[in-house]
């Protein structure tokens, strides 16, 4: 997927992402997947990265400003990395014709919901925030069913490999 600049106007009426524009940042547009994730949008998901983003602070969904090193942003980064790894696995699996590719895409959608929930700290969330970012246990139960189904197809586990050795080994 390739991000591209958009000519969408920002709050100040300036072109978002234009060099030197007040409050300017980058506006990235990425294709959305409403067919998989269950949300309908304008066909493009947009994310604006404001200048304040580069000053060591960022905002949660509730608007609360926190240091970028906050555990919320660490958890969001870990969730994004997991989603990225799953996306890559999905691409390789698709090339090989595996049947579980749609399930991997659904897991990525589940991780988007998890990220929304993580980005909504209870300390500053109003009822509307909580309602918008809550999700049921249904995806978790579905994921557990998939794990059980695929685990039944595996031979019994007879050994376990621990990643030890040099520093890059466990990575």
CNS distance restraints for C-alpha pairs under 8 A (distance, minus, plus):
assign (resid   1 and name CA) (resid  30 and name CA) 7.35 0.50 0.50
assign (resid   1 and name CA) (resid  31 and name CA) 7.84 0.50 0.50
assign (resid   2 and name CA) (resid  30 and name CA) 7.21 0.50 0.50
assign (resid   3 and name CA) (resid  28 and name CA) 5.73 0.50 0.50
assign (resid   3 and name CA) (resid  29 and name CA) 5.75 0.50 0.50
assign (resid   3 and name CA) (resid  30 and name CA) 5.74 0.50 0.50
assign (resid   4 and name CA) (resid  28 and name CA) 5.92 0.50 0.50
assign (resid   4 and name CA) (resid  29 and name CA) 5.93 0.50 0.50
assign (resid   4 and name CA) (resid  30 and name CA) 7.62 0.50 0.50
assign (resid   5 and name CA) (resid  17 and name CA) 7.58 0.50 0.50
assign (resid   5 and name CA) (resid  26 and name CA) 7.41 0.50 0.50
assign (resid   5 and name CA) (resid  27 and name CA) 6.10 0.50 0.50
assign (resid   5 and name CA) (resid  28 and name CA) 5.82 0.50 0.50
assign (resid   5 and name CA) (resid  29 and name CA) 6.93 0.50 0.50
assign (resid   6 and name CA) (resid  16 and name CA) 7.80 0.50 0.50
assign (resid   6 and name CA) (resid  17 and name CA) 7.99 0.50 0.50
assign (resid   6 and name CA) (resid  27 and name CA) 6.26 0.50 0.50
assign (resid   6 and name CA) (resid  28 and name CA) 6.95 0.50 0.50
assign (resid   6 and name CA) (resid  29 and name CA) 6.95 0.50 0.50
assign (resid   7 and name CA) (resid  15 and name CA) 6.11 0.50 0.50
assign (resid   7 and name CA) (resid  16 and name CA) 6.72 0.50 0.50
assign (resid   8 and name CA) (resid  15 and name CA) 6.23 0.50 0.50
assign (resid   8 and name CA) (resid  16 and name CA) 6.07 0.50 0.50
assign (resid   8 and name CA) (resid  27 and name CA) 7.87 0.50 0.50
assign (resid   9 and name CA) (resid  13 and name CA) 5.50 0.50 0.50
assign (resid   9 and name CA) (resid  14 and name CA) 5.60 0.50 0.50
assign (resid   9 and name CA) (resid  15 and name CA) 4.61 0.50 0.50
assign (resid   9 and name CA) (resid  16 and name CA) 5.42 0.50 0.50
assign (resid  10 and name CA) (resid  14 and name CA) 5.63 0.50 0.50
assign (resid  10 and name CA) (resid  15 and name CA) 6.03 0.50 0.50
assign (resid  10 and name CA) (resid  16 and name CA) 5.10 0.50 0.50
assign (resid  10 and name CA) (resid  24 and name CA) 7.80 0.50 0.50
assign (resid  12 and name CA) (resid  22 and name CA) 7.06 0.50 0.50
assign (resid  12 and name CA) (resid  23 and name CA) 7.68 0.50 0.50
assign (resid  14 and name CA) (resid  18 and name CA) 7.73 0.50 0.50
assign (resid  14 and name CA) (resid  21 and name CA) 6.12 0.50 0.50
assign (resid  14 and name CA) (resid  22 and name CA) 6.95 0.50 0.50
assign (resid  14 and name CA) (resid  24 and name CA) 7.83 0.50 0.50
assign (resid  15 and name CA) (resid  21 and name CA) 6.87 0.50 0.50
assign (resid  15 and name CA) (resid  24 and name CA) 7.63 0.50 0.50
assign (resid  16 and name CA) (resid  21 and name CA) 7.09 0.50 0.50
assign (resid  16 and name CA) (resid  23 and name CA) 7.97 0.50 0.50
assign (resid  16 and name CA) (resid  24 and name CA) 5.33 0.50 0.50
assign (resid  16 and name CA) (resid  25 and name CA) 6.24 0.50 0.50
assign (resid  16 and name CA) (resid  26 and name CA) 6.53 0.50 0.50
assign (resid  16 and name CA) (resid  27 and name CA) 6.32 0.50 0.50
assign (resid  17 and name CA) (resid  21 and name CA) 7.13 0.50 0.50
assign (resid  17 and name CA) (resid  24 and name CA) 5.13 0.50 0.50
assign (resid  17 and name CA) (resid  25 and name CA) 4.64 0.50 0.50
assign (resid  17 and name CA) (resid  26 and name CA) 4.28 0.50 0.50
assign (resid  17 and name CA) (resid  27 and name CA) 5.87 0.50 0.50
assign (resid  18 and name CA) (resid  24 and name CA) 6.32 0.50 0.50
assign (resid  18 and name CA) (resid  25 and name CA) 7.46 0.50 0.50
assign (resid  18 and name CA) (resid  26 and name CA) 7.89 0.50 0.50
assign (resid  19 and name CA) (resid  24 and name CA) 7.06 0.50 0.50
assign (resid  20 and name CA) (resid  24 and name CA) 6.74 0.50 0.50
assign (resid  23 and name CA) (resid  50 and name CA) 6.38 0.50 0.50
assign (resid  23 and name CA) (resid  51 and name CA) 6.23 0.50 0.50
assign (resid  24 and name CA) (resid  50 and name CA) 6.15 0.50 0.50
assign (resid  24 and name CA) (resid  51 and name CA) 6.37 0.50 0.50
assign (resid  25 and name CA) (resid  48 and name CA) 6.65 0.50 0.50
assign (resid  25 and name CA) (resid  49 and name CA) 5.22 0.50 0.50
assign (resid  25 and name CA) (resid  50 and name CA) 4.43 0.50 0.50
assign (resid  25 and name CA) (resid  51 and name CA) 5.47 0.50 0.50
assign (resid  26 and name CA) (resid  48 and name CA) 5.79 0.50 0.50
assign (resid  26 and name CA) (resid  49 and name CA) 5.30 0.50 0.50
assign (resid  26 and name CA) (resid  50 and name CA) 6.94 0.50 0.50
assign (resid  27 and name CA) (resid  46 and name CA) 6.74 0.50 0.50
assign (resid  27 and name CA) (resid  47 and name CA) 5.85 0.50 0.50
assign (resid  27 and name CA) (resid  48 and name CA) 4.56 0.50 0.50
assign (resid  27 and name CA) (resid  49 and name CA) 6.48 0.50 0.50
assign (resid  28 and name CA) (resid  46 and name CA) 5.71 0.50 0.50
assign (resid  28 and name CA) (resid  47 and name CA) 5.51 0.50 0.50
assign (resid  28 and name CA) (resid  48 and name CA) 6.52 0.50 0.50
assign (resid  29 and name CA) (resid  44 and name CA) 6.00 0.50 0.50
assign (resid  29 and name CA) (resid  45 and name CA) 5.74 0.50 0.50
assign (resid  29 and name CA) (resid  46 and name CA) 4.69 0.50 0.50
assign (resid  29 and name CA) (resid  47 and name CA) 6.77 0.50 0.50
assign (resid  30 and name CA) (resid  44 and name CA) 5.69 0.50 0.50
assign (resid  30 and name CA) (resid  45 and name CA) 5.41 0.50 0.50
assign (resid  30 and name CA) (resid  46 and name CA) 6.56 0.50 0.50
assign (resid  31 and name CA) (resid  43 and name CA) 6.46 0.50 0.50
assign (resid  31 and name CA) (resid  44 and name CA) 4.92 0.50 0.50
assign (resid  31 and name CA) (resid  45 and name CA) 6.22 0.50 0.50
assign (resid  32 and name CA) (resid  41 and name CA) 7.63 0.50 0.50
assign (resid  32 and name CA) (resid  43 and name CA) 5.87 0.50 0.50
assign (resid  32 and name CA) (resid  44 and name CA) 5.40 0.50 0.50
assign (resid  32 and name CA) (resid  45 and name CA) 5.60 0.50 0.50
assign (resid  33 and name CA) (resid  37 and name CA) 6.12 0.50 0.50
assign (resid  34 and name CA) (resid  38 and name CA) 5.21 0.50 0.50
assign (resid  34 and name CA) (resid  39 and name CA) 4.84 0.50 0.50
assign (resid  34 and name CA) (resid  40 and name CA) 5.22 0.50 0.50
assign (resid  34 and name CA) (resid  41 and name CA) 7.06 0.50 0.50
assign (resid  35 and name CA) (resid  39 and name CA) 7.56 0.50 0.50
assign (resid  36 and name CA) (resid 105 and name CA) 7.09 0.50 0.50
assign (resid  36 and name CA) (resid 106 and name CA) 6.42 0.50 0.50
assign (resid  36 and name CA) (resid 109 and name CA) 7.26 0.50 0.50
assign (resid  37 and name CA) (resid 106 and name CA) 6.77 0.50 0.50
assign (resid  37 and name CA) (resid 109 and name CA) 5.10 0.50 0.50
assign (resid  37 and name CA) (resid 110 and name CA) 7.83 0.50 0.50
assign (resid  41 and name CA) (resid  45 and name CA) 7.37 0.50 0.50
assign (resid  49 and name CA) (resid  53 and name CA) 6.41 0.50 0.50
assign (resid  50 and name CA) (resid  54 and name CA) 7.89 0.50 0.50
assign (resid  51 and name CA) (resid  55 and name CA) 7.42 0.50 0.50
assign (resid  52 and name CA) (resid  56 and name CA) 7.62 0.50 0.50
assign (resid  52 and name CA) (resid  57 and name CA) 6.73 0.50 0.50
assign (resid  52 and name CA) (resid  58 and name CA) 7.14 0.50 0.50
assign (resid  53 and name CA) (resid  57 and name CA) 5.97 0.50 0.50
assign (resid  53 and name CA) (resid  58 and name CA) 5.54 0.50 0.50
assign (resid  56 and name CA) (resid  67 and name CA) 5.79 0.50 0.50
assign (resid  56 and name CA) (resid  68 and name CA) 5.53 0.50 0.50
assign (resid  57 and name CA) (resid  65 and name CA) 6.36 0.50 0.50
assign (resid  57 and name CA) (resid  66 and name CA) 5.43 0.50 0.50
assign (resid  57 and name CA) (resid  67 and name CA) 4.38 0.50 0.50
assign (resid  57 and name CA) (resid  68 and name CA) 5.10 0.50 0.50
assign (resid  58 and name CA) (resid  65 and name CA) 5.59 0.50 0.50
assign (resid  58 and name CA) (resid  66 and name CA) 5.65 0.50 0.50
assign (resid  58 and name CA) (resid  67 and name CA) 6.32 0.50 0.50
assign (resid  58 and name CA) (resid  68 and name CA) 5.87 0.50 0.50
assign (resid  59 and name CA) (resid  63 and name CA) 5.30 0.50 0.50
assign (resid  59 and name CA) (resid  64 and name CA) 5.36 0.50 0.50
assign (resid  59 and name CA) (resid  65 and name CA) 4.49 0.50 0.50
assign (resid  59 and name CA) (resid  66 and name CA) 6.16 0.50 0.50
assign (resid  60 and name CA) (resid  64 and name CA) 5.39 0.50 0.50
assign (resid  60 and name CA) (resid  65 and name CA) 6.62 0.50 0.50
assign (resid  60 and name CA) (resid  66 and name CA) 7.54 0.50 0.50
assign (resid  60 and name CA) (resid 119 and name CA) 5.16 0.50 0.50
assign (resid  60 and name CA) (resid 120 and name CA) 6.21 0.50 0.50
assign (resid  60 and name CA) (resid 121 and name CA) 7.50 0.50 0.50
assign (resid  61 and name CA) (resid 116 and name CA) 7.50 0.50 0.50
assign (resid  61 and name CA) (resid 119 and name CA) 5.46 0.50 0.50
assign (resid  61 and name CA) (resid 120 and name CA) 5.38 0.50 0.50
assign (resid  61 and name CA) (resid 129 and name CA) 7.80 0.50 0.50
assign (resid  62 and name CA) (resid 119 and name CA) 7.84 0.50 0.50
assign (resid  62 and name CA) (resid 120 and name CA) 5.98 0.50 0.50
assign (resid  62 and name CA) (resid 121 and name CA) 7.50 0.50 0.50
assign (resid  62 and name CA) (resid 124 and name CA) 6.37 0.50 0.50
assign (resid  62 and name CA) (resid 125 and name CA) 5.87 0.50 0.50
assign (resid  62 and name CA) (resid 126 and name CA) 7.89 0.50 0.50
assign (resid  62 and name CA) (resid 129 and name CA) 6.85 0.50 0.50
assign (resid  64 and name CA) (resid 124 and name CA) 6.87 0.50 0.50
assign (resid  66 and name CA) (resid  70 and name CA) 6.55 0.50 0.50
assign (resid  68 and name CA) (resid  73 and name CA) 6.17 0.50 0.50
assign (resid  69 and name CA) (resid  73 and name CA) 6.55 0.50 0.50
assign (resid  69 and name CA) (resid  74 and name CA) 6.66 0.50 0.50
assign (resid  70 and name CA) (resid  74 and name CA) 6.45 0.50 0.50
assign (resid  71 and name CA) (resid  75 and name CA) 6.03 0.50 0.50
assign (resid  72 and name CA) (resid  76 and name CA) 6.19 0.50 0.50
assign (resid  72 and name CA) (resid 118 and name CA) 6.43 0.50 0.50
assign (resid  72 and name CA) (resid 119 and name CA) 6.54 0.50 0.50
assign (resid  73 and name CA) (resid  77 and name CA) 5.99 0.50 0.50
assign (resid  73 and name CA) (resid 119 and name CA) 7.78 0.50 0.50
assign (resid  74 and name CA) (resid  78 and name CA) 6.22 0.50 0.50
assign (resid  75 and name CA) (resid  79 and name CA) 6.10 0.50 0.50
assign (resid  75 and name CA) (resid 118 and name CA) 7.33 0.50 0.50
assign (resid  76 and name CA) (resid  80 and name CA) 6.11 0.50 0.50
assign (resid  76 and name CA) (resid 115 and name CA) 5.86 0.50 0.50
assign (resid  76 and name CA) (resid 118 and name CA) 6.85 0.50 0.50
assign (resid  76 and name CA) (resid 119 and name CA) 7.32 0.50 0.50
assign (resid  77 and name CA) (resid  81 and name CA) 6.11 0.50 0.50
assign (resid  78 and name CA) (resid  82 and name CA) 6.16 0.50 0.50
assign (resid  79 and name CA) (resid  83 and name CA) 6.19 0.50 0.50
assign (resid  79 and name CA) (resid 111 and name CA) 6.67 0.50 0.50
assign (resid  79 and name CA) (resid 114 and name CA) 7.96 0.50 0.50
assign (resid  79 and name CA) (resid 115 and name CA) 6.70 0.50 0.50
assign (resid  80 and name CA) (resid  84 and name CA) 6.10 0.50 0.50
assign (resid  80 and name CA) (resid 111 and name CA) 7.90 0.50 0.50
assign (resid  81 and name CA) (resid  85 and name CA) 6.20 0.50 0.50
assign (resid  82 and name CA) (resid  86 and name CA) 6.16 0.50 0.50
assign (resid  83 and name CA) (resid  87 and name CA) 6.05 0.50 0.50
assign (resid  83 and name CA) (resid 107 and name CA) 7.93 0.50 0.50
assign (resid  83 and name CA) (resid 108 and name CA) 5.38 0.50 0.50
assign (resid  83 and name CA) (resid 111 and name CA) 6.70 0.50 0.50
assign (resid  84 and name CA) (resid  88 and name CA) 6.24 0.50 0.50
assign (resid  85 and name CA) (resid  89 and name CA) 6.17 0.50 0.50
assign (resid  86 and name CA) (resid  90 and name CA) 6.03 0.50 0.50
assign (resid  86 and name CA) (resid 104 and name CA) 6.41 0.50 0.50
assign (resid  86 and name CA) (resid 105 and name CA) 7.89 0.50 0.50
assign (resid  86 and name CA) (resid 107 and name CA) 7.99 0.50 0.50
assign (resid  86 and name CA) (resid 108 and name CA) 7.03 0.50 0.50
assign (resid  87 and name CA) (resid  91 and name CA) 6.30 0.50 0.50
assign (resid  87 and name CA) (resid 104 and name CA) 7.25 0.50 0.50
assign (resid  87 and name CA) (resid 105 and name CA) 7.11 0.50 0.50
assign (resid  87 and name CA) (resid 108 and name CA) 7.33 0.50 0.50
assign (resid  88 and name CA) (resid  92 and name CA) 6.36 0.50 0.50
assign (resid  89 and name CA) (resid  93 and name CA) 5.93 0.50 0.50
assign (resid  90 and name CA) (resid  94 and name CA) 5.89 0.50 0.50
assign (resid  90 and name CA) (resid 101 and name CA) 5.37 0.50 0.50
assign (resid  90 and name CA) (resid 104 and name CA) 6.06 0.50 0.50
assign (resid  90 and name CA) (resid 105 and name CA) 7.21 0.50 0.50
assign (resid  91 and name CA) (resid  95 and name CA) 6.33 0.50 0.50
assign (resid  91 and name CA) (resid 101 and name CA) 7.99 0.50 0.50
assign (resid  92 and name CA) (resid  96 and name CA) 6.54 0.50 0.50
assign (resid  93 and name CA) (resid  97 and name CA) 6.22 0.50 0.50
assign (resid  93 and name CA) (resid  98 and name CA) 5.36 0.50 0.50
assign (resid  93 and name CA) (resid 100 and name CA) 7.93 0.50 0.50
assign (resid  93 and name CA) (resid 101 and name CA) 6.39 0.50 0.50
assign (resid  94 and name CA) (resid  98 and name CA) 5.91 0.50 0.50
assign (resid  94 and name CA) (resid 101 and name CA) 6.13 0.50 0.50
assign (resid 100 and name CA) (resid 104 and name CA) 6.55 0.50 0.50
assign (resid 101 and name CA) (resid 105 and name CA) 6.46 0.50 0.50
assign (resid 102 and name CA) (resid 106 and name CA) 6.23 0.50 0.50
assign (resid 103 and name CA) (resid 107 and name CA) 6.23 0.50 0.50
assign (resid 104 and name CA) (resid 108 and name CA) 6.41 0.50 0.50
assign (resid 105 and name CA) (resid 109 and name CA) 6.45 0.50 0.50
assign (resid 106 and name CA) (resid 110 and name CA) 6.22 0.50 0.50
assign (resid 107 and name CA) (resid 111 and name CA) 6.20 0.50 0.50
assign (resid 107 and name CA) (resid 143 and name CA) 7.81 0.50 0.50
assign (resid 108 and name CA) (resid 112 and name CA) 6.44 0.50 0.50
assign (resid 109 and name CA) (resid 113 and name CA) 6.66 0.50 0.50
assign (resid 110 and name CA) (resid 114 and name CA) 6.31 0.50 0.50
assign (resid 110 and name CA) (resid 139 and name CA) 6.95 0.50 0.50
assign (resid 111 and name CA) (resid 115 and name CA) 6.02 0.50 0.50
assign (resid 112 and name CA) (resid 116 and name CA) 6.27 0.50 0.50
assign (resid 113 and name CA) (resid 117 and name CA) 6.29 0.50 0.50
assign (resid 113 and name CA) (resid 133 and name CA) 6.91 0.50 0.50
assign (resid 113 and name CA) (resid 134 and name CA) 7.86 0.50 0.50
assign (resid 113 and name CA) (resid 135 and name CA) 7.17 0.50 0.50
assign (resid 114 and name CA) (resid 118 and name CA) 6.17 0.50 0.50
assign (resid 115 and name CA) (resid 119 and name CA) 6.06 0.50 0.50
assign (resid 116 and name CA) (resid 120 and name CA) 6.52 0.50 0.50
assign (resid 116 and name CA) (resid 133 and name CA) 5.66 0.50 0.50
assign (resid 117 and name CA) (resid 121 and name CA) 7.85 0.50 0.50
assign (resid 117 and name CA) (resid 130 and name CA) 7.94 0.50 0.50
assign (resid 117 and name CA) (resid 133 and name CA) 5.17 0.50 0.50
assign (resid 117 and name CA) (resid 134 and name CA) 6.51 0.50 0.50
assign (resid 120 and name CA) (resid 124 and name CA) 7.68 0.50 0.50
assign (resid 120 and name CA) (resid 125 and name CA) 6.22 0.50 0.50
assign (resid 120 and name CA) (resid 129 and name CA) 7.01 0.50 0.50
assign (resid 120 and name CA) (resid 130 and name CA) 7.35 0.50 0.50
assign (resid 120 and name CA) (resid 133 and name CA) 7.43 0.50 0.50
assign (resid 121 and name CA) (resid 125 and name CA) 6.01 0.50 0.50
assign (resid 125 and name CA) (resid 129 and name CA) 5.64 0.50 0.50
assign (resid 125 and name CA) (resid 130 and name CA) 6.45 0.50 0.50
assign (resid 126 and name CA) (resid 130 and name CA) 6.47 0.50 0.50
assign (resid 127 and name CA) (resid 131 and name CA) 6.07 0.50 0.50
assign (resid 128 and name CA) (resid 132 and name CA) 6.14 0.50 0.50
assign (resid 129 and name CA) (resid 133 and name CA) 6.24 0.50 0.50
assign (resid 130 and name CA) (resid 134 and name CA) 5.82 0.50 0.50
assign (resid 137 and name CA) (resid 141 and name CA) 6.26 0.50 0.50
assign (resid 138 and name CA) (resid 142 and name CA) 6.12 0.50 0.50
assign (resid 139 and name CA) (resid 143 and name CA) 6.08 0.50 0.50
assign (resid 140 and name CA) (resid 144 and name CA) 6.19 0.50 0.50
assign (resid 141 and name CA) (resid 145 and name CA) 6.22 0.50 0.50
assign (resid 142 and name CA) (resid 146 and name CA) 6.36 0.50 0.50
assign (resid 143 and name CA) (resid 147 and name CA) 6.27 0.50 0.50
assign (resid 144 and name CA) (resid 148 and name CA) 6.16 0.50 0.50
assign (resid 145 and name CA) (resid 149 and name CA) 6.04 0.50 0.50
assign (resid 146 and name CA) (resid 150 and name CA) 6.14 0.50 0.50
assign (resid 147 and name CA) (resid 151 and name CA) 5.88 0.50 0.50
assign (resid 148 and name CA) (resid 152 and name CA) 6.22 0.50 0.50
assign (resid 149 and name CA) (resid 153 and name CA) 6.96 0.50 0.50
assign (resid 150 and name CA) (resid 154 and name CA) 6.89 0.50 0.50
assign (resid 163 and name CA) (resid 169 and name CA) 5.93 0.50 0.50
assign (resid 163 and name CA) (resid 170 and name CA) 4.74 0.50 0.50
assign (resid 164 and name CA) (resid 169 and name CA) 6.05 0.50 0.50
assign (resid 164 and name CA) (resid 170 and name CA) 6.23 0.50 0.50
assign (resid 165 and name CA) (resid 169 and name CA) 5.95 0.50 0.50
assign (resid 165 and name CA) (resid 170 and name CA) 7.95 0.50 0.50
assign (resid 167 and name CA) (resid 171 and name CA) 7.88 0.50 0.50
